[in-house]
Amino acid sequence: MPLIMPIRDLRKTSEISELAHTKQEPIFITKNGYSDLVVMSAELYEHFARIHKIDQAICEAEEEVAAGADTMDMDVAMERLDKKYYG
């Protein structure tokens, strides 16, 4: 279940920080009953940013293939990566 807090609780900065680090979930801040802000720990933000970066790379690769880019066999790709990083 998502963590939801009213905006007036933002004054409790230490409590919110502890909650964000303990739960490792976004905390949704509401204003006048509507979603307004999201607060999360730096670690959780980095996790989301990493996932987004991976998703973006996959999306770009799919667009390239759809536009007619050449594809490569997985075994050939792994062999090239092994040579590149492990000699």
N, CA, C and O atoms as CSV, one atom per row, in Angstrom:
chain,resi,resn,atom,element,x,y,z
A,1,MET,N,N,0.837,-1.177,0.000
A,1,MET,CA,C,0.000,0.000,0.000
A,1,MET,C,C,0.882,1.241,0.000
A,1,MET,O,O,1.828,1.320,0.785
A,2,PRO,N,N,0.597,2.206,-0.857
A,2,PRO,CA,C,1.457,3.386,-0.934
A,2,PRO,C,C,1.413,4.220,0.343
A,2,PRO,O,O,0.406,4.274,1.049
A,3,LEU,N,N,2.537,4.863,0.607
A,3,LEU,CA,C,2.616,5.782,1.743
A,3,LEU,C,C,2.115,7.143,1.285
A,3,LEU,O,O,2.646,7.710,0.330
A,4,ILE,N,N,1.102,7.669,1.954
A,4,ILE,CA,C,0.496,8.945,1.583
A,4,ILE,C,C,0.465,9.841,2.817
A,4,ILE,O,O,0.032,9.424,3.891
A,5,MET,N,N,0.928,11.071,2.647
A,5,MET,CA,C,0.948,12.024,3.760
A,5,MET,C,C,0.464,13.381,3.264
A,5,MET,O,O,0.697,13.736,2.109
A,6,PRO,N,N,-0.208,14.143,4.125
A,6,PRO,CA,C,-0.598,15.504,3.734
A,6,PRO,C,C,0.617,16.430,3.739
A,6,PRO,O,O,1.593,16.178,4.446
A,7,ILE,N,N,0.553,17.477,2.966
A,7,ILE,CA,C,1.678,18.395,2.814
A,7,ILE,C,C,2.084,19.043,4.136
A,7,ILE,O,O,3.252,19.389,4.312
A,8,ARG,N,N,1.157,19.214,5.058
A,8,ARG,CA,C,1.488,19.834,6.351
A,8,ARG,C,C,2.503,18.997,7.132
A,8,ARG,O,O,3.222,19.525,7.980
A,9,ASP,N,N,2.564,17.676,6.845
A,9,ASP,CA,C,3.524,16.803,7.531
A,9,ASP,C,C,4.955,16.974,7.045
A,9,ASP,O,O,5.869,16.378,7.614
A,10,LEU,N,N,5.170,17.773,6.009
A,10,LEU,CA,C,6.535,18.004,5.528
A,10,LEU,C,C,7.391,18.716,6.573
A,10,LEU,O,O,8.619,18.710,6.479
A,11,ARG,N,N,6.752,19.324,7.561
A,11,ARG,CA,C,7.501,19.965,8.648
A,11,ARG,C,C,8.261,18.930,9.476
A,11,ARG,O,O,9.238,19.264,10.146
A,12,LYS,N,N,7.819,17.695,9.429
A,12,LYS,CA,C,8.444,16.612,10.204
A,12,LYS,C,C,9.552,15.970,9.365
A,12,LYS,O,O,9.475,14.792,9.018
A,13,THR,N,N,10.580,16.756,9.045
A,13,THR,CA,C,11.603,16.304,8.106
A,13,THR,C,C,12.351,15.060,8.578
A,13,THR,O,O,12.596,14.154,7.781
A,14,SER,N,N,12.715,14.999,9.842
A,14,SER,CA,C,13.442,13.825,10.347
A,14,SER,C,C,12.589,12.566,10.263
A,14,SER,O,O,13.081,11.498,9.899
A,15,GLU,N,N,11.316,12.695,10.599
A,15,GLU,CA,C,10.396,11.559,10.549
A,15,GLU,C,C,10.217,11.065,9.112
A,15,GLU,O,O,10.217,9.861,8.855
A,16,ILE,N,N,10.068,11.998,8.191
A,16,ILE,CA,C,9.889,11.630,6.781
A,16,ILE,C,C,11.160,10.983,6.241
A,16,ILE,O,O,11.092,9.998,5.506
A,17,SER,N,N,12.310,11.527,6.598
A,17,SER,CA,C,13.579,10.954,6.160
A,17,SER,C,C,13.730,9.524,6.668
A,17,SER,O,O,14.093,8.626,5.908
A,18,GLU,N,N,13.455,9.317,7.935
A,18,GLU,CA,C,13.557,7.977,8.512
A,18,GLU,C,C,12.575,7.011,7.841
A,18,GLU,O,O,12.925,5.867,7.549
A,19,LEU,N,N,11.372,7.467,7.604
A,19,LEU,CA,C,10.361,6.644,6.956
A,19,LEU,C,C,10.788,6.274,5.534
A,19,LEU,O,O,10.640,5.126,5.114
A,20,ALA,N,N,11.313,7.245,4.802
A,20,ALA,CA,C,11.753,6.998,3.419
A,20,ALA,C,C,12.880,5.975,3.379
A,20,ALA,O,O,12.905,5.112,2.501
A,21,HIS,N,N,13.805,6.065,4.315
A,21,HIS,CA,C,14.931,5.118,4.342
A,21,HIS,C,C,14.506,3.748,4.857
A,21,HIS,O,O,15.006,2.727,4.386
A,22,THR,N,N,13.610,3.718,5.796
A,22,THR,CA,C,13.157,2.442,6.368
A,22,THR,C,C,12.298,1.665,5.392
A,22,THR,O,O,12.529,0.476,5.171
A,23,LYS,N,N,11.317,2.319,4.810
A,23,LYS,CA,C,10.363,1.647,3.922
A,23,LYS,C,C,10.909,1.418,2.513
A,23,LYS,O,O,10.481,0.493,1.821
A,24,GLN,N,N,11.852,2.261,2.088
A,24,GLN,CA,C,12.378,2.211,0.716
A,24,GLN,C,C,11.250,2.181,-0.311
A,24,GLN,O,O,11.254,1.377,-1.244
A,25,GLU,N,N,10.286,3.078,-0.115
A,25,GLU,CA,C,9.161,3.277,-1.029
A,25,GLU,C,C,8.954,4.774,-1.183
A,25,GLU,O,O,9.292,5.548,-0.287
A,26,PRO,N,N,8.399,5.182,-2.317
A,26,PRO,CA,C,8.062,6.606,-2.456
A,26,PRO,C,C,6.977,7.003,-1.452
A,26,PRO,O,O,6.091,6.211,-1.128
A,27,ILE,N,N,7.064,8.228,-0.973
A,27,ILE,CA,C,6.039,8.778,-0.093
A,27,ILE,C,C,5.301,9.844,-0.900
A,27,ILE,O,O,5.899,10.827,-1.340
A,28,PHE,N,N,4.009,9.644,-1.089
A,28,PHE,CA,C,3.199,10.564,-1.868
A,28,PHE,C,C,2.667,11.651,-0.944
A,28,PHE,O,O,2.026,11.365,0.068
A,29,ILE,N,N,2.942,12.898,-1.305
A,29,ILE,CA,C,2.502,14.044,-0.520
A,29,ILE,C,C,1.285,14.650,-1.224
A,29,ILE,O,O,1.321,14.945,-2.419
A,30,THR,N,N,0.212,14.827,-0.457
A,30,THR,CA,C,-1.012,15.384,-1.036
A,30,THR,C,C,-1.205,16.833,-0.596
A,30,THR,O,O,-0.781,17.242,0.485
A,31,LYS,N,N,-1.856,17.589,-1.467
A,31,LYS,CA,C,-2.198,18.990,-1.177
A,31,LYS,C,C,-3.657,19.154,-1.562
A,31,LYS,O,O,-4.034,18.932,-2.713
A,32,ASN,N,N,-4.471,19.542,-0.599
A,32,ASN,CA,C,-5.916,19.688,-0.810
A,32,ASN,C,C,-6.546,18.391,-1.350
A,32,ASN,O,O,-7.474,18.419,-2.158
A,33,GLY,N,N,-6.013,17.266,-0.878
A,33,GLY,CA,C,-6.572,15.973,-1.252
A,33,GLY,C,C,-6.081,15.403,-2.569
A,33,GLY,O,O,-6.506,14.320,-2.971
A,34,TYR,N,N,-5.183,16.124,-3.254
A,34,TYR,CA,C,-4.671,15.670,-4.545
A,34,TYR,C,C,-3.172,15.412,-4.463
A,34,TYR,O,O,-2.463,16.079,-3.710
A,35,SER,N,N,-2.703,14.467,-5.223
A,35,SER,CA,C,-1.278,14.163,-5.263
A,35,SER,C,C,-0.504,15.390,-5.734
A,35,SER,O,O,-0.863,16.008,-6.737
A,36,ASP,N,N,0.564,15.743,-5.004
A,36,ASP,CA,C,1.307,16.955,-5.321
A,36,ASP,C,C,2.803,16.698,-5.480
A,36,ASP,O,O,3.425,17.210,-6.411
A,37,LEU,N,N,3.379,15.908,-4.579
A,37,LEU,CA,C,4.820,15.654,-4.574
A,37,LEU,C,C,5.088,14.187,-4.261
A,37,LEU,O,O,4.224,13.467,-3.761
A,38,VAL,N,N,6.307,13.768,-4.569
A,38,VAL,CA,C,6.761,12.435,-4.172
A,38,VAL,C,C,8.121,12.612,-3.512
A,38,VAL,O,O,8.998,13.283,-4.056
A,39,VAL,N,N,8.295,12.015,-2.347
A,39,VAL,CA,C,9.545,12.067,-1.603
A,39,VAL,C,C,10.079,10.650,-1.497
A,39,VAL,O,O,9.327,9.716,-1.220
A,40,MET,N,N,11.391,10.487,-1.719
A,40,MET,CA,C,11.994,9.157,-1.586
A,40,MET,C,C,13.458,9.302,-1.182
A,40,MET,O,O,14.050,10.374,-1.309
A,41,SER,N,N,14.023,8.215,-0.700
A,41,SER,CA,C,15.430,8.229,-0.317
A,41,SER,C,C,16.295,8.349,-1.572
A,41,SER,O,O,15.854,8.024,-2.675
A,42,ALA,N,N,17.515,8.814,-1.393
A,42,ALA,CA,C,18.441,8.945,-2.519
A,42,ALA,C,C,18.732,7.577,-3.133
A,42,ALA,O,O,18.865,7.457,-4.351
A,43,GLU,N,N,18.830,6.548,-2.294
A,43,GLU,CA,C,19.097,5.193,-2.792
A,43,GLU,C,C,17.968,4.719,-3.706
A,43,GLU,O,O,18.220,4.152,-4.769
A,44,LEU,N,N,16.742,4.949,-3.294
A,44,LEU,CA,C,15.595,4.533,-4.099
A,44,LEU,C,C,15.548,5.326,-5.404
A,44,LEU,O,O,15.235,4.774,-6.459
A,45,TYR,N,N,15.858,6.616,-5.330
A,45,TYR,CA,C,15.902,7.431,-6.542
A,45,TYR,C,C,16.937,6.887,-7.525
A,45,TYR,O,O,16.660,6.774,-8.719
A,46,GLU,N,N,18.126,6.549,-7.029
A,46,GLU,CA,C,19.179,5.988,-7.891
A,46,GLU,C,C,18.710,4.692,-8.536
A,46,GLU,O,O,18.987,4.441,-9.709
A,47,HIS,N,N,17.999,3.867,-7.768
A,47,HIS,CA,C,17.458,2.614,-8.295
A,47,HIS,C,C,16.487,2.897,-9.441
A,47,HIS,O,O,16.575,2.273,-10.499
A,48,PHE,N,N,15.564,3.831,-9.235
A,48,PHE,CA,C,14.602,4.190,-10.276
A,48,PHE,C,C,15.310,4.776,-11.498
A,48,PHE,O,O,14.935,4.486,-12.634
A,49,ALA,N,N,16.331,5.599,-11.266
A,49,ALA,CA,C,17.062,6.213,-12.376
A,49,ALA,C,C,17.780,5.143,-13.208
A,49,ALA,O,O,17.802,5.217,-14.436
A,50,ARG,N,N,18.368,4.148,-12.529
A,50,ARG,CA,C,19.041,3.047,-13.232
A,50,ARG,C,C,18.054,2.270,-14.089
A,50,ARG,O,O,18.331,1.970,-15.250
A,51,ILE,N,N,16.900,1.945,-13.514
A,51,ILE,CA,C,15.871,1.202,-14.253
A,51,ILE,C,C,15.416,2.005,-15.468
A,51,ILE,O,O,15.261,1.450,-16.555
A,52,HIS,N,N,15.201,3.305,-15.290
A,52,HIS,CA,C,14.767,4.146,-16.398
A,52,HIS,C,C,15.817,4.169,-17.509
A,52,HIS,O,O,15.481,4.133,-18.693
A,53,LYS,N,N,17.088,4.229,-17.117
A,53,LYS,CA,C,18.168,4.263,-18.099
A,53,LYS,C,C,18.189,2.966,-18.908
A,53,LYS,O,O,18.385,3.000,-20.123
A,54,ILE,N,N,17.991,1.840,-18.257
A,54,ILE,CA,C,17.945,0.552,-18.942
A,54,ILE,C,C,16.734,0.493,-19.863
A,54,ILE,O,O,16.848,0.082,-21.018
A,55,ASP,N,N,15.578,0.903,-19.354
A,55,ASP,CA,C,14.359,0.916,-20.175
A,55,ASP,C,C,14.531,1.804,-21.402
A,55,ASP,O,O,14.091,1.451,-22.496
A,56,GLN,N,N,15.166,2.947,-21.222
A,56,GLN,CA,C,15.390,3.867,-22.334
A,56,GLN,C,C,16.290,3.234,-23.382
A,56,GLN,O,O,16.032,3.368,-24.579
A,57,ALA,N,N,17.347,2.543,-22.952
A,57,ALA,CA,C,18.261,1.886,-23.892
A,57,ALA,C,C,17.536,0.796,-24.675
A,57,ALA,O,O,17.756,0.651,-25.878
A,58,ILE,N,N,16.681,0.032,-24.011
A,58,ILE,CA,C,15.914,-1.015,-24.683
A,58,ILE,C,C,14.963,-0.400,-25.705
A,58,ILE,O,O,14.840,-0.896,-26.825
A,59,CYS,N,N,14.302,0.665,-25.321
A,59,CYS,CA,C,13.374,1.353,-26.228
A,59,CYS,C,C,14.108,1.870,-27.468
A,59,CYS,O,O,13.621,1.716,-28.588
A,60,GLU,N,N,15.264,2.476,-27.271
A,60,GLU,CA,C,16.043,2.989,-28.391
A,60,GLU,C,C,16.482,1.854,-29.313
A,60,GLU,O,O,16.444,2.002,-30.534
A,61,ALA,N,N,16.899,0.723,-28.741
A,61,ALA,CA,C,17.320,-0.428,-29.547
A,61,ALA,C,C,16.144,-0.966,-30.357
A,61,ALA,O,O,16.301,-1.299,-31.532
A,62,GLU,N,N,14.970,-1.052,-29.738
A,62,GLU,CA,C,13.784,-1.529,-30.456
A,62,GLU,C,C,13.430,-0.592,-31.614
A,62,GLU,O,O,13.031,-1.050,-32.685
A,63,GLU,N,N,13.574,0.710,-31.400
A,63,GLU,CA,C,13.294,1.678,-32.465
A,63,GLU,C,C,14.288,1.535,-33.611
A,63,GLU,O,O,13.914,1.647,-34.779
A,64,GLU,N,N,15.557,1.287,-33.278
A,64,GLU,CA,C,16.573,1.097,-34.313
A,64,GLU,C,C,16.270,-0.142,-35.154
A,64,GLU,O,O,16.379,-0.097,-36.379
A,65,VAL,N,N,15.895,-1.234,-34.515
A,65,VAL,CA,C,15.559,-2.462,-35.236
A,65,VAL,C,C,14.331,-2.233,-36.119
A,65,VAL,O,O,14.294,-2.681,-37.265
A,66,ALA,N,N,13.335,-1.540,-35.588
A,66,ALA,CA,C,12.129,-1.257,-36.366
A,66,ALA,C,C,12.450,-0.386,-37.584
A,66,ALA,O,O,11.777,-0.472,-38.611
A,67,ALA,N,N,13.481,0.449,-37.459
A,67,ALA,CA,C,13.883,1.319,-38.567
A,67,ALA,C,C,14.799,0.599,-39.555
A,67,ALA,O,O,15.241,1.193,-40.539
A,68,GLY,N,N,15.087,-0.688,-39.296
A,68,GLY,CA,C,15.871,-1.473,-40.249
A,68,GLY,C,C,17.323,-1.705,-39.877
A,68,GLY,O,O,18.098,-2.151,-40.723
A,69,ALA,N,N,17.720,-1.421,-38.653
A,69,ALA,CA,C,19.104,-1.653,-38.240
A,69,ALA,C,C,19.425,-3.142,-38.276
A,69,ALA,O,O,18.552,-3.983,-38.063
A,70,ASP,N,N,20.689,-3.455,-38.548
A,70,ASP,CA,C,21.130,-4.846,-38.552
A,70,ASP,C,C,21.119,-5.392,-37.132
A,70,ASP,O,O,21.457,-4.689,-36.179
A,71,THR,N,N,20.730,-6.643,-37.007
A,71,THR,CA,C,20.754,-7.300,-35.699
A,71,THR,C,C,21.950,-8.236,-35.633
A,71,THR,O,O,22.576,-8.533,-36.651
A,72,MET,N,N,22.262,-8.699,-34.427
A,72,MET,CA,C,23.419,-9.570,-34.228
A,72,MET,C,C,22.985,-10.774,-33.398
A,72,MET,O,O,22.187,-10.642,-32.469
A,73,ASP,N,N,23.509,-11.934,-33.734
A,73,ASP,CA,C,23.240,-13.143,-32.989
A,73,ASP,C,C,23.790,-12.991,-31.563
A,73,ASP,O,O,24.861,-12.416,-31.365
A,74,MET,N,N,23.059,-13.504,-30.584
A,74,MET,CA,C,23.453,-13.363,-29.179
A,74,MET,C,C,24.816,-13.983,-28.904
A,74,MET,O,O,25.608,-13.414,-28.151
A,75,ASP,N,N,25.102,-15.120,-29.489
A,75,ASP,CA,C,26.401,-15.774,-29.268
A,75,ASP,C,C,27.548,-14.908,-29.784
A,75,ASP,O,O,28.597,-14.815,-29.148
A,76,VAL,N,N,27.345,-14.278,-30.931
A,76,VAL,CA,C,28.369,-13.400,-31.501
A,76,VAL,C,C,28.552,-12.179,-30.600
A,76,VAL,O,O,29.683,-11.768,-30.337
A,77,ALA,N,N,27.463,-11.603,-30.131
A,77,ALA,CA,C,27.544,-10.435,-29.249
A,77,ALA,C,C,28.288,-10.779,-27.958
A,77,ALA,O,O,29.141,-10.012,-27.511
A,78,MET,N,N,27.970,-11.928,-27.356
A,78,MET,CA,C,28.633,-12.325,-26.102
A,78,MET,C,C,30.117,-12.583,-26.333
A,78,MET,O,O,30.946,-12.239,-25.490
A,79,GLU,N,N,30.455,-13.184,-27.465
A,79,GLU,CA,C,31.862,-13.440,-27.796
A,79,GLU,C,C,32.625,-12.126,-27.932
A,79,GLU,O,O,33.742,-12.001,-27.429
A,80,ARG,N,N,32.028,-11.146,-28.609
A,80,ARG,CA,C,32.674,-9.837,-28.763
A,80,ARG,C,C,32.843,-9.137,-27.413
A,80,ARG,O,O,33.881,-8.532,-27.148
A,81,LEU,N,N,31.820,-9.223,-26.563
A,81,LEU,CA,C,31.931,-8.609,-25.238
A,81,LEU,C,C,33.007,-9.289,-24.399
A,81,LEU,O,O,33.761,-8.617,-23.696
A,82,ASP,N,N,33.084,-10.612,-24.465
A,82,ASP,CA,C,34.126,-11.342,-23.737
A,82,ASP,C,C,35.513,-10.896,-24.186
A,82,ASP,O,O,36.389,-10.654,-23.356
A,83,LYS,N,N,35.712,-10.789,-25.492
A,83,LYS,CA,C,37.000,-10.367,-26.023
A,83,LYS,C,C,37.327,-8.934,-25.590
A,83,LYS,O,O,38.461,-8.622,-25.227
A,84,LYS,N,N,36.312,-8.077,-25.639
A,84,LYS,CA,C,36.520,-6.671,-25.305
A,84,LYS,C,C,36.894,-6.486,-23.832
A,84,LYS,O,O,37.804,-5.719,-23.516
A,85,TYR,N,N,36.193,-7.187,-22.929
A,85,TYR,CA,C,36.389,-6.949,-21.504
A,85,TYR,C,C,37.310,-7.950,-20.812
A,85,TYR,O,O,37.835,-7.653,-19.739
A,86,TYR,N,N,37.517,-9.118,-21.395
A,86,TYR,CA,C,38.321,-10.135,-20.732
A,86,TYR,C,C,39.496,-10.609,-21.576
A,86,TYR,O,O,40.222,-11.525,-21.188
A,87,GLY,N,N,39.675,-9.981,-22.729
A,87,GLY,CA,C,40.829,-10.300,-23.573
A,87,GLY,C,C,40.590,-11.510,-24.356
A,87,GLY,O,O,41.456,-11.929,-25.124
